[in-house]
Amino acid sequence: MKETRIFAAPVEVREQADGTATIGGYGAVFSNEYEVAGFTESVSPRAFLKTLKQNSDHAVVWSHDPARVLGTTESGSARFEVDERGLRYEADLDLADPDGMGAYRKIATGKVRQSSFSFEVVKDKWEQREDALPHRTLTEVRLYEASPVLWGANPETDVDLKRALRSMADAFGDDEVPDQLKTRDAATQEPTDEKPADVSEPEPKHVQHHPFP
């Protein structure tokens, strides 16, 4: 399952002398811990190393919308790198594209100020903390894209809670998974149209059809 996290890390725009513009920001920040679904979480500085090395097709898109592409690494119009602060991204905007111009104007005027990234967890690590929530460190992820986004300061956006609970149970044992997390996971299950096995369909009533005169 693809997940997203939003970080309160600013995105900015730089105008070039030739009339072009580049946006840049941090899709993920390493130094902060945040609460997600009843546990805390942080991103390891090594989490992106493998995905950046093995996959050359990452994108910068507007607000996680794959139909509004601002740049791609494959085309050379986007770049990703890891530094001491986090995962930094840049995209060279096409100002002839309405999405590119719209992104430029919204970021330049301060209407959009935050960044997010979408990913899939490959590996994680858990630790129990005294008088605190369990803590999860994302040690390896599969990166999809980074996005400028409107709403920041809310790391819990889309969370694969089922995978997180399996991973926590593997690390601590099923008895150590907090009941509130199990309850929350059950509450997020998709409803099913299947009927219980012991419920039989009623016999259809016989309907007599009469031809029209």
Secondary structure, DSSP 4 states (H G I P E B T S, - for coil): --EEEEE---EEEEE-TTS-EEEEEEEEESS--EEETTEEEEE-TTTTHHHHHH----EEEETTEEEEEEEETTTTSEEEEE-SSEEEEEEEE-TTSHHHHHHHHHHHTTS--EEEEEEEEEEEEEE--TTS--EEEEEEEEEEEEEEES--S---SB--HHHHHHHHHHHH-GGGS-HHHHHHHHHTSPP--PPPTTPPPPPPPP-------
